[in-house]
Amino acid sequence: MNKSLVLGGVLVIGLLGTTAVCAADPAPLRGDGDIWSSTDVVQWQDRDPIPRDYVQQPPMVPHTVEGYTVNLKVNKCLTCHSWANYKEKKATKISQTHFSDREGNDLANVSARRYFCSQCHTPQADAKPLVENLFQPLPAISNR
């Protein structure tokens, strides 16, 4: 039998199997139903700063960021958290580490690698954990 025909058949069977696996609907970790209408999920809310669990953890965002635009031209986060605005807005200022490039050179503006805030800083919701977590921070570095 022609080798290319056999190889083509194997590829088609493999693709069909992959499609069937990808199309399967895995059971959601939270169970059945819409999680946004569930009573165990509280919508985004403003609150006190969320404690960090390890030394270099980026701070989590204790407020809603719905409707915030962060793209190449606009960064809504800088409206309050820039060094020019943080005092007036009573917000946390951006860390000095956000003004260094990969080589450690100090920059006048936020570094491109630190400009997209939500890559590291995530808004939080009071939601039941998906899985049990027994993590405890080291007592020597914990404020708790």
C-alpha positions in Angstrom: 0.0 0.0 0.0 1.2 3.5 -0.7 3.0 5.1 2.3 1.4 8.5 1.8 -2.1 7.0 1.7 -1.5 5.1 5.0 0.0 8.3 6.6 -2.9 10.4 5.4 -5.4 7.8 6.9 -3.6 7.9 10.2 -3.6 11.7 10.3 -7.3 11.8 9.5 -8.1 9.3 12.2 -5.9 11.2 14.7 -7.6 14.5 13.8 -11.1 13.0 14.2 -10.1 11.6 17.6 -8.6 15.0 18.7 -11.8 16.8 17.6 -14.0 14.4 19.6 -11.9 14.9 22.7 -11.9 18.7 22.4 -15.6 18.8 21.7 -16.4 16.9 24.9 -17.9 19.1 27.6 -15.9 18.7 30.8 -17.8 18.9 34.0 -17.3 22.4 35.5 -15.4 22.5 38.8 -18.1 24.5 40.5 -20.9 22.1 39.5 -23.9 22.8 37.3 -25.4 26.2 36.6 -24.2 29.7 35.8 -21.5 30.8 38.3 -22.5 34.5 37.9 -26.0 33.9 39.1 -24.8 31.6 41.9 -25.3 32.7 45.5 -21.7 31.7 46.5 -20.2 34.3 44.2 -20.1 37.9 45.2 -19.6 40.5 42.5 -16.5 42.6 42.5 -16.3 44.9 45.4 -14.0 47.6 46.8 -12.3 46.5 50.0 -9.1 46.7 52.1 -5.9 45.6 50.4 -5.6 41.8 50.1 -2.7 40.4 52.1 0.2 38.9 50.0 1.1 35.2 50.5 4.7 35.3 49.4 7.6 37.8 49.3 7.6 38.9 45.6 3.8 38.5 45.0 2.4 41.4 43.0 -0.4 43.2 45.0 -3.9 42.1 44.1 -6.4 44.8 43.0 -9.0 45.4 45.7 -11.4 47.2 43.4 -13.3 46.7 40.2 -11.5 47.2 36.9 -14.5 46.7 34.7 -14.4 49.1 31.8 -10.7 50.0 32.4 -8.8 50.4 29.1 -5.2 49.2 29.0 -3.8 49.2 25.5 -0.8 50.6 23.6 -2.2 54.2 23.8 -4.1 54.3 27.1 -3.6 52.8 30.6 -6.5 53.6 32.9 -4.6 52.3 36.0 -2.1 55.2 35.6 -4.9 57.7 36.2 -4.7 56.9 39.9 -1.5 54.9 40.5 1.1 57.0 38.6 3.7 58.9 40.6 2.1 62.2 39.4 -1.5 61.2 40.6 -1.3 58.8 43.5 -1.3 61.4 46.3 -4.3 63.2 45.0 -6.2 60.0 44.3 -5.1 58.4 47.6 -3.9 55.3 45.7 -0.9 53.1 46.0 1.9 54.4 43.7 3.6 52.3 41.1 6.7 50.6 42.4 10.1 51.9 41.4 10.7 48.4 39.8 8.2 49.3 37.1 10.6 51.9 35.8 13.5 49.6 34.9 14.2 47.8 31.6 15.5 44.3 31.3 19.1 45.5 31.6 18.4 47.4 34.8 18.5 50.9 33.3 16.2 53.4 35.0 13.5 54.9 32.7 11.5 58.1 32.9 8.2 56.2 32.2 6.8 52.9 33.0 8.7 50.1 31.3 7.0 48.4 28.4 7.4 45.0 30.2 5.4 46.4 33.2 2.9 48.5 31.3 0.1 45.9 31.1 -0.9 45.8 34.7 -3.4 42.9 34.6 -0.6 40.5 33.5 0.5 40.4 37.2 -2.1 42.4 39.2 -5.5 40.6 39.3 -8.8 41.9 40.7 -10.3 39.6 43.2 -13.9 38.5 44.1 -15.1 36.8 47.2 -15.7 33.4 45.7 -15.6 29.9 47.1 -12.3 28.3 46.0 -12.5 25.8 43.2 -10.3 23.3 45.1 -9.3 23.1 48.7 -6.1 25.0 49.5 -4.1 24.4 52.6 -1.2 26.8 51.8 0.1 28.8 54.7 2.8 31.5 54.2 6.1 31.2 56.2 5.7 32.9 59.6 8.9 34.8 59.2 7.6 36.7 56.2 3.9 36.9 57.1 2.2 39.9 58.5 -0.5 37.7 59.9 
